[in-house]
């Protein structure tokens, strides 16, 4: 079984559309959304795409506690549904979670000490654990971070995801950045200008993101 692991879309429909178009061309048996789907510039537009996809969903911290912008753009029923998504799903012996199998908040990066991985995965028998949350692709033993479709910190402006079968394979999909920037600027989202400047017109630094996340631990 091969699964497309799509994490941290963060209401970026342009990136999601590009990834799903690529997924359709591949021998994929299923799709798992790994949480934090709607918090970002265009929640309703993202929801409309999500409704066309047959997929499993994992709840992320932003789905559990949506911000005011998300609440203002989505029908309460959609918000409630996202809040009720399970913390994990486990197709084909692979455990998909948002951050770790027991919580949607812990920070793990490629620079994290091994003890933090050992603690996070204690008692988990799955052959692979796929997560997101920190928006950067990396592998540590059985732990695979799929990256972020909509808000990656990868020194590159694209959509990042993973194809998971016997192993996890990192993928990167380009999308129409100019169109995304224009529509986000016109969205009325309070963070639009900053996001376009720092995430679309400039590629966020992976090294700076790792340093920031590790400083929070």
N, C-alpha and C positions, 0 to 999 in steps of 0.2 A: 504494500500500500504506500502510495506517495501523497503527501499532504503539503499544500502551500500554506506556510505559516506567515500570516500577515499581522504584524504587531504595530501598535502605536500609530494608527492612521492619523489621529489628531485632526479630524475634520478637513482633510486635504483631498477633495474628490478628484482633482486632476492627477495626483500621484496614484490614487487608488484605481482609477480608470485604466491607467497605463499598465499597472501590475496585473489587473484582472484580464486585460487583453492578452498579455503574455501567458498568463496561466491557462487561458483557453486554448492556446496553441501547444500545450504540453500535456504529457500523459499523467495528469493529476487526478487522483481518486477522491480528494476531499480538500476542503479549505477550513482552516481554523483562524479566527480573528482573536488575537491575544490580548485584547483590552485596550483601553484609552482610545476609543473609536471616535467619539463625537466632540471632545473638547478641543476647540481650535476655531479657525475662521469661518467655516461653512458647514455647520452641523446638519441642517436640513438637506442640503444637496448630497452630503455623504450618506444620510439615511436613505435617500431615494435610491442610491446605488446599492446599498446594503440589502434593501428589500428585494433586489433582483437576483441575489446570490443564495445558493443552497450551501449553508456553512454551519459550523459549530462556533460558539462564542465563549470566551473566557472574560470574566469581569476584571477590569483594571481599577486602580485607585480613582481615576477621573470618572469612571462609570459609576462607581460607588458614591462619590460625592461630586456631582456635576456643578460647575460654576454658574454664575448668573447669566452669562451669555448663552451657554448651552440651554439652560432652562427657559430662556426667552425665545429660543428658536425652535425647540422641539415640543411636540405635543406631550403632555404629562404621561400618556400611556407609553410612548416610546422611551421616555426617561425611566419609568418604572420597570419596563422590560429589560433595559440595559442594566439597571441596578440589581435585577434578579438573576443575571447570568451566573453560572457556577464559577467557583474559584479555580477549578481545574477541569480539564477533560482528558481522557486517556485512550485515544484510538490506537490500535495496533501496538500496544505496549510502550507508547511514547506519552509522557506526561507533559501537557501544555499548561502553563501557569503564567501569571503576569510578571511577577518578580521572583518569587520562590514558591515552592509547593504549599507553604503554610501561611503566606502573607503577601499582599500586593504592594508592600512598601520597602522592604530591604534593598539596599544598594549593593550590587555586585558588578565589578568591572574587571577588565583583564589585569588590572593592577592590584586587585584585592588579594589579601592573604588567603592561603589555602584553607586555613582553619574556618574562615567564613563560609566557604563553599561546603566544607565537610559538615558544618552545623546546619546549613540550609537544606542539605540533601539527606540528612540523617533519617534512616528508616524508610527511604523511598527506594522501591525495587525496580522502577521503570528503567528500561535500557537506555533511554535518552530523556533528558528534561529540557524542554524548550521554553524560553522566557524572553522578556523584553525589558521594558521599564526604563533602562538607561540609554536606549536609542543608539547602541553601537554593537555591531556584529563581533562576536568572539566565541571561542570554544575553550572550555576548561574541563577535561575529562568527559563525563557524561552530560555536562551542562552546556547548552547551546543558546546563545543570545541571537535571536533572529534579526535584530536591528529594527529600524523604524521606517515604515512606509512614508509617513508624512512629515516627520521632524527629525531626521537623522543628524548625528554628530559624527560625520565621516570624512571631513575634508573634501566633500563632493556633494553637489546638488543633484540628487536623484532619489528614487524610492528603493529602499533596502528591505529585503525579505529573505525567507529561507524555504528551500524545497527539502522536505524531510521524508526519507524512506528508510533504508537500512542505516543511513547516516544523515547528518545535516549538511546541506550544501548552500552556501551563501550566494545570494543573487542581488543584482543591482539593475534597476530599470529606469531609463531616462523618461522624462515627461515634459510637457510644454510649460516651461518655466515662465515665459513671458505672459502667456494666457493666465496662468495661476496668479502671478503678481498683479495683473490688471484687475482680475475679478476679486481678489482679496482686498485690494485698495478700495474698491467700490462697495465692499460688503457692509461697511459701517462697524465692523469689529473694532473695538477700542485699541487692540494691539496690532492693527494691520500694518501701519507704517514701519514699526520696529521689526515685526516679523519678516516683512518683505526685504528690508535692508539686511537683516542679520541671518536669515535662513534661506533666502532665494537668490538675492543679488550677490551674496557672499556665502561661501561654504563654511559652516561652523567647524571649528577646530576640534578634532578628536582628542588631541593631547590636553587641550584646555578643559574639555568636558570631563575627561577622566580625573584631572587634578581637582576640579570643582566637586565632583561626586565623592571622591575619596576624602576631601576635607570635611564632608558632612558626617562621616562615619565616626 
